[in-house]
Amino acid sequence: MNIQTEPHHFILEPFEANRFANLCGQFDENLRLIEQRLEIEIRNRGNQFELLGDGEQTRAAERLLRRLYREAKNTELSPDMVHLFLQESGIEELKNSTVESNVALRTRKGMIRPRGTNQQAYVKSILEHDINFGIGPAGTGKTYLAVACAVDALEREQIRRILLVRPAVEAGEKLGFLPGDLSQKIDPYLRPLYDALYEMLGFEQVARLIEKQVIEVAPLAYMRGRTLNNSFIILDESQNTTLEQMKMFLTRIGFGSTAVITGDITQVDLPRGTKSGLTHVIEVLRDVPGISFTHFKPKDVVRHPLVQRIVEAYERFDERTQGKPANERGSNDA
């Protein structure tokens, strides 16, 4: 590592004891986390800081600490929150970006701001394009942010309804053995979409909007033969569509509508030998104007830190055993 000869110094002002304690965390655990992730050493006497390490990383750490200090004024910081800010920035983004995103989505329960360069680019693409793809591992916010964009558009009266769609593909379990009618059988597959709506709008409001058919949650098969105008349509878990289903879905989109297609091509549950519609559509539409693709990586994971490590471990294993990255295989491996 290229260690700079001179320590990097700066002062956090104005000094407020409670705010500063909030920044550092219990037994300086927040500072220790930053040290570990950025591979630097943090020394401080009160609000006067000395950072030791690679020049780019110490400057990046100063920007991060200043941002966290601003947040500490009104928000109680925890190691989990510091982790999210680190995930949001990443080493690459910290080096190259000093401008914070001004993208914010309005929901009944408050404002939602995308974290990190990829999430910001994803939301901006959704706001600017009619058809958008969010592709990457679990925990990167693909579905959550898509639902937030849909709720924001509904709150602003830019659309008339929201449609949340999933292919009802068995992921190792047999639908026939689940209790209830078809609606009750597919409910577990749609639960992540319901959960996001409840968080953003509240249970009672979601129930009212579903009753009025302003919000519709349905399996992909129900989309055949429909034309969807003035709608925000989200196709979740799209890696489990067939080629025909993906084409069918994309040709349902009408005037005044926005579509977001999310999926993870390393988590395909289709029968072996069946090519994923998501893998195929990336090849077919990658150069078509007006369609955006956002590819998320393990570093974009915003769940528990172990989730990122698990995703990365699987990627390394796939590279060792199959000779190339999992995101280039387009296989049917779960």
ZINORDA-V900207 format. One record per residue. N is the residue number from 1. RES is the residue in three letters. PSI is psi in whole degrees, -180 to 180 (999 if undefined). D_FIRST is the distance of its C-alpha to the first C-alpha in whole Angstrom. Layout:
n:N res:RES psi:PSI d_first:D_FIRST
n:N res:RES psi:PSI d_first:D_FIRST
This chain:
n:1 res:MET psi:139 d_first:0
n:2 res:ASN psi:94 d_first:4
n:3 res:ILE psi:130 d_first:6
n:4 res:GLN psi:149 d_first:9
n:5 res:THR psi:-29 d_first:12
n:6 res:GLU psi:132 d_first:15
n:7 res:PRO psi:154 d_first:15
n:8 res:HIS psi:121 d_first:16
n:9 res:HIS psi:146 d_first:20
n:10 res:PHE psi:166 d_first:22
n:11 res:ILE psi:135 d_first:26
n:12 res:LEU psi:119 d_first:27
n:13 res:GLU psi:154 d_first:31
n:14 res:PRO psi:149 d_first:33
n:15 res:PHE psi:123 d_first:33
n:16 res:GLU psi:121 d_first:35
n:17 res:ALA psi:-49 d_first:35
n:18 res:ASN psi:-42 d_first:35
n:19 res:ARG psi:-41 d_first:33
n:20 res:PHE psi:-41 d_first:30
n:21 res:ALA psi:-38 d_first:31
n:22 res:ASN psi:-42 d_first:31
n:23 res:LEU psi:-48 d_first:28
n:24 res:CYS psi:-34 d_first:26
n:25 res:GLY psi:171 d_first:28
n:26 res:GLN psi:126 d_first:30
n:27 res:PHE psi:34 d_first:28
n:28 res:ASP psi:30 d_first:25
n:29 res:GLU psi:-31 d_first:24
n:30 res:ASN psi:-41 d_first:23
n:31 res:LEU psi:-39 d_first:21
n:32 res:ARG psi:-37 d_first:19
n:33 res:LEU psi:-43 d_first:19
n:34 res:ILE psi:-42 d_first:17
n:35 res:GLU psi:-49 d_first:15
n:36 res:GLN psi:-45 d_first:15
n:37 res:ARG psi:-36 d_first:14
n:38 res:LEU psi:-1 d_first:12
n:39 res:GLU psi:51 d_first:10
n:40 res:ILE psi:176 d_first:11
n:41 res:GLU psi:131 d_first:13
n:42 res:ILE psi:122 d_first:17
n:43 res:ARG psi:142 d_first:19
n:44 res:ASN psi:148 d_first:23
n:45 res:ARG psi:102 d_first:26
n:46 res:GLY psi:-132 d_first:28
n:47 res:ASN psi:11 d_first:27
n:48 res:GLN psi:120 d_first:25
n:49 res:PHE psi:146 d_first:21
n:50 res:GLU psi:123 d_first:18
n:51 res:LEU psi:134 d_first:15
n:52 res:LEU psi:131 d_first:12
n:53 res:GLY psi:-166 d_first:8
n:54 res:ASP psi:139 d_first:7
n:55 res:GLY psi:-43 d_first:10
n:56 res:GLU psi:-41 d_first:11
n:57 res:GLN psi:-36 d_first:11
n:58 res:THR psi:-37 d_first:13
n:59 res:ARG psi:-39 d_first:15
n:60 res:ALA psi:-40 d_first:16
n:61 res:ALA psi:-38 d_first:16
n:62 res:GLU psi:-45 d_first:19
n:63 res:ARG psi:-40 d_first:21
n:64 res:LEU psi:-44 d_first:21
n:65 res:LEU psi:-39 d_first:22
n:66 res:ARG psi:-40 d_first:24
n:67 res:ARG psi:-44 d_first:26
n:68 res:LEU psi:-35 d_first:26
n:69 res:TYR psi:-37 d_first:28
n:70 res:ARG psi:-44 d_first:30
n:71 res:GLU psi:-35 d_first:31
n:72 res:ALA psi:-16 d_first:31
n:73 res:LYS psi:-37 d_first:34
n:74 res:ASN psi:-5 d_first:36
n:75 res:THR psi:136 d_first:35
n:76 res:GLU psi:116 d_first:34
n:77 res:LEU psi:144 d_first:30
n:78 res:SER psi:165 d_first:29
n:79 res:PRO psi:-36 d_first:26
n:80 res:ASP psi:-41 d_first:28
n:81 res:MET psi:-41 d_first:28
n:82 res:VAL psi:-40 d_first:24
n:83 res:HIS psi:-44 d_first:23
n:84 res:LEU psi:-40 d_first:25
n:85 res:PHE psi:-38 d_first:24
n:86 res:LEU psi:-42 d_first:20
n:87 res:GLN psi:-41 d_first:22
n:88 res:GLU psi:-40 d_first:23
n:89 res:SER psi:-55 d_first:20
n:90 res:GLY psi:161 d_first:18
n:91 res:ILE psi:-44 d_first:14
n:92 res:GLU psi:-46 d_first:16
n:93 res:GLU psi:-37 d_first:19
n:94 res:LEU psi:-37 d_first:17
n:95 res:LYS psi:-35 d_first:15
n:96 res:ASN psi:-6 d_first:19
n:97 res:SER psi:128 d_first:22
n:98 res:THR psi:-1 d_first:23
n:99 res:VAL psi:128 d_first:27
n:100 res:GLU psi:149 d_first:28
n:101 res:SER psi:141 d_first:30
n:102 res:ASN psi:12 d_first:34
n:103 res:VAL psi:128 d_first:35
n:104 res:ALA psi:142 d_first:37
n:105 res:LEU psi:133 d_first:40
n:106 res:ARG psi:127 d_first:43
n:107 res:THR psi:168 d_first:45
n:108 res:ARG psi:-30 d_first:48
n:109 res:LYS psi:3 d_first:45
n:110 res:GLY psi:-177 d_first:43
n:111 res:MET psi:143 d_first:40
n:112 res:ILE psi:126 d_first:37
n:113 res:ARG psi:129 d_first:34
n:114 res:PRO psi:145 d_first:32
n:115 res:ARG psi:131 d_first:28
n:116 res:GLY psi:160 d_first:25
n:117 res:THR psi:-44 d_first:25
n:118 res:ASN psi:-42 d_first:27
n:119 res:GLN psi:-41 d_first:30
n:120 res:GLN psi:-44 d_first:30
n:121 res:ALA psi:-38 d_first:31
n:122 res:TYR psi:-50 d_first:33
n:123 res:VAL psi:-43 d_first:35
n:124 res:LYS psi:-40 d_first:36
n:125 res:SER psi:-42 d_first:36
n:126 res:ILE psi:-39 d_first:39
n:127 res:LEU psi:-22 d_first:41
n:128 res:GLU psi:-16 d_first:41
n:129 res:HIS psi:155 d_first:42
n:130 res:ASP psi:-31 d_first:45
n:131 res:ILE psi:128 d_first:43
n:132 res:ASN psi:140 d_first:39
n:133 res:PHE psi:130 d_first:37
n:134 res:GLY psi:113 d_first:35
n:135 res:ILE psi:128 d_first:33
n:136 res:GLY psi:-179 d_first:30
n:137 res:PRO psi:170 d_first:30
n:138 res:ALA psi:146 d_first:32
n:139 res:GLY psi:6 d_first:31
n:140 res:THR psi:0 d_first:29
n:141 res:GLY psi:13 d_first:33
n:142 res:LYS psi:-55 d_first:34
n:143 res:THR psi:-44 d_first:38
n:144 res:TYR psi:-47 d_first:38
n:145 res:LEU psi:-33 d_first:37
n:146 res:ALA psi:-43 d_first:39
n:147 res:VAL psi:-40 d_first:42
n:148 res:ALA psi:-41 d_first:41
n:149 res:CYS psi:-39 d_first:41
n:150 res:ALA psi:-46 d_first:45
n:151 res:VAL psi:-42 d_first:46
n:152 res:ASP psi:-45 d_first:45
n:153 res:ALA psi:-37 d_first:47
n:154 res:LEU psi:-43 d_first:50
n:155 res:GLU psi:-35 d_first:50
n:156 res:ARG psi:1 d_first:50
n:157 res:GLU psi:33 d_first:53
n:158 res:GLN psi:-19 d_first:51
n:159 res:ILE psi:167 d_first:52
n:160 res:ARG psi:-25 d_first:55
n:161 res:ARG psi:163 d_first:53
n:162 res:ILE psi:131 d_first:50
n:163 res:LEU psi:125 d_first:50
n:164 res:LEU psi:120 d_first:48
n:165 res:VAL psi:141 d_first:48
n:166 res:ARG psi:143 d_first:47
n:167 res:PRO psi:131 d_first:48
n:168 res:ALA psi:74 d_first:49
n:169 res:VAL psi:137 d_first:48
n:170 res:GLU psi:127 d_first:48
n:171 res:ALA psi:61 d_first:45
n:172 res:GLY psi:-14 d_first:46
n:173 res:GLU psi:158 d_first:49
n:174 res:LYS psi:122 d_first:52
n:175 res:LEU psi:-35 d_first:54
n:176 res:GLY psi:-24 d_first:57
n:177 res:PHE psi:-6 d_first:57
n:178 res:LEU psi:144 d_first:56
n:179 res:PRO psi:158 d_first:58
n:180 res:GLY psi:179 d_first:60
n:181 res:ASP psi:-174 d_first:61
n:182 res:LEU psi:-43 d_first:58
n:183 res:SER psi:-44 d_first:57
n:184 res:GLN psi:-30 d_first:56
n:185 res:LYS psi:-37 d_first:55
n:186 res:ILE psi:-10 d_first:52
n:187 res:ASP psi:-44 d_first:51
n:188 res:PRO psi:-31 d_first:48
n:189 res:TYR psi:-24 d_first:47
n:190 res:LEU psi:0 d_first:47
n:191 res:ARG psi:-42 d_first:46
n:192 res:PRO psi:-33 d_first:42
n:193 res:LEU psi:-43 d_first:44
n:194 res:TYR psi:-46 d_first:47
n:195 res:ASP psi:-43 d_first:44
n:196 res:ALA psi:-42 d_first:42
n:197 res:LEU psi:-44 d_first:46
n:198 res:TYR psi:-40 d_first:47
n:199 res:GLU psi:-36 d_first:44
n:200 res:MET psi:-29 d_first:44
n:201 res:LEU psi:-20 d_first:48
n:202 res:GLY psi:148 d_first:50
n:203 res:PHE psi:-48 d_first:52
n:204 res:GLU psi:-40 d_first:55
n:205 res:GLN psi:-41 d_first:54
n:206 res:VAL psi:-44 d_first:52
n:207 res:ALA psi:-43 d_first:56
n:208 res:ARG psi:-44 d_first:58
n:209 res:LEU psi:-34 d_first:56
n:210 res:ILE psi:-41 d_first:56
n:211 res:GLU psi:-37 d_first:60
n:212 res:LYS psi:0 d_first:60
n:213 res:GLN psi:24 d_first:58
n:214 res:VAL psi:-35 d_first:56
n:215 res:ILE psi:128 d_first:53
n:216 res:GLU psi:129 d_first:54
n:217 res:VAL psi:124 d_first:52
n:218 res:ALA psi:154 d_first:53
n:219 res:PRO psi:155 d_first:52
n:220 res:LEU psi:-35 d_first:51
n:221 res:ALA psi:-26 d_first:54
n:222 res:TYR psi:-8 d_first:56
n:223 res:MET psi:-17 d_first:55
n:224 res:ARG psi:132 d_first:57
n:225 res:GLY psi:-3 d_first:59
n:226 res:ARG psi:153 d_first:58
n:227 res:THR psi:125 d_first:57
n:228 res:LEU psi:105 d_first:55
n:229 res:ASN psi:153 d_first:55
n:230 res:ASN psi:45 d_first:54
n:231 res:SER psi:159 d_first:52
n:232 res:PHE psi:115 d_first:48
n:233 res:ILE psi:127 d_first:47
n:234 res:ILE psi:121 d_first:44
n:235 res:LEU psi:108 d_first:44
n:236 res:ASP psi:155 d_first:42
n:237 res:GLU psi:43 d_first:41
n:238 res:SER psi:-10 d_first:42
n:239 res:GLN psi:-16 d_first:40
n:240 res:ASN psi:19 d_first:43
n:241 res:THR psi:151 d_first:46
n:242 res:THR psi:172 d_first:47
n:243 res:LEU psi:-43 d_first:47
n:244 res:GLU psi:-40 d_first:51
n:245 res:GLN psi:-42 d_first:50
n:246 res:MET psi:-45 d_first:47
n:247 res:LYS psi:-42 d_first:49
n:248 res:MET psi:-47 d_first:52
n:249 res:PHE psi:-48 d_first:50
n:250 res:LEU psi:-28 d_first:48
n:251 res:THR psi:3 d_first:52
n:252 res:ARG psi:-13 d_first:53
n:253 res:ILE psi:127 d_first:51
n:254 res:GLY psi:-164 d_first:54
n:255 res:PHE psi:142 d_first:54
n:256 res:GLY psi:16 d_first:52
n:257 res:SER psi:153 d_first:50
n:258 res:THR psi:136 d_first:46
n:259 res:ALA psi:137 d_first:45
n:260 res:VAL psi:126 d_first:41
n:261 res:ILE psi:118 d_first:41
n:262 res:THR psi:152 d_first:38
n:263 res:GLY psi:169 d_first:37
n:264 res:ASP psi:109 d_first:34
n:265 res:ILE psi:-4 d_first:35
n:266 res:THR psi:1 d_first:34
n:267 res:GLN psi:53 d_first:36
n:268 res:VAL psi:129 d_first:39
n:269 res:ASP psi:13 d_first:43
n:270 res:LEU psi:159 d_first:45
n:271 res:PRO psi:144 d_first:47
n:272 res:ARG psi:134 d_first:45
n:273 res:GLY psi:-11 d_first:46
n:274 res:THR psi:122 d_first:46
n:275 res:LYS psi:140 d_first:44
n:276 res:SER psi:135 d_first:42
n:277 res:GLY psi:-29 d_first:44
n:278 res:LEU psi:-46 d_first:40
n:279 res:THR psi:-42 d_first:38
n:280 res:HIS psi:-43 d_first:41
n:281 res:VAL psi:-28 d_first:42
n:282 res:ILE psi:-40 d_first:38
n:283 res:GLU psi:-40 d_first:39
n:284 res:VAL psi:-42 d_first:42
n:285 res:LEU psi:4 d_first:41
n:286 res:ARG psi:-27 d_first:38
n:287 res:ASP psi:12 d_first:39
n:288 res:VAL psi:124 d_first:42
n:289 res:PRO psi:146 d_first:42
n:290 res:GLY psi:-2 d_first:43
n:291 res:ILE psi:131 d_first:41
n:292 res:SER psi:146 d_first:37
n:293 res:PHE psi:126 d_first:35
n:294 res:THR psi:122 d_first:32
n:295 res:HIS psi:119 d_first:29
n:296 res:PHE psi:153 d_first:27
n:297 res:LYS psi:169 d_first:24
n:298 res:PRO psi:-33 d_first:23
n:299 res:LYS psi:-14 d_first:21
n:300 res:ASP psi:-4 d_first:24
n:301 res:VAL psi:131 d_first:26
n:302 res:VAL psi:25 d_first:27
n:303 res:ARG psi:-160 d_first:29
n:304 res:HIS psi:141 d_first:28
n:305 res:PRO psi:-31 d_first:24
n:306 res:LEU psi:-28 d_first:26
n:307 res:VAL psi:-44 d_first:27
n:308 res:GLN psi:-44 d_first:24
n:309 res:ARG psi:-37 d_first:23
n:310 res:ILE psi:-47 d_first:26
n:311 res:VAL psi:-45 d_first:26
n:312 res:GLU psi:-39 d_first:23
n:313 res:ALA psi:-41 d_first:24
n:314 res:TYR psi:-40 d_first:27
n:315 res:GLU psi:-44 d_first:25
n:316 res:ARG psi:-40 d_first:23
n:317 res:PHE psi:-44 d_first:27
n:318 res:ASP psi:-40 d_first:29
n:319 res:GLU psi:-40 d_first:26
n:320 res:ARG psi:-41 d_first:27
n:321 res:THR psi:-23 d_first:30
n:322 res:GLN psi:-2 d_first:31
n:323 res:GLY psi:-9 d_first:29
n:324 res:LYS psi:162 d_first:28
n:325 res:PRO psi:146 d_first:27
n:326 res:ALA psi:-35 d_first:29
n:327 res:ASN psi:0 d_first:30
n:328 res:GLU psi:-5 d_first:31
n:329 res:ARG psi:-41 d_first:34
n:330 res:GLY psi:34 d_first:36
n:331 res:SER psi:-180 d_first:38
n:332 res:ASN psi:21 d_first:40
n:333 res:ASP psi:137 d_first:38
n:334 res:ALA psi:999 d_first:38
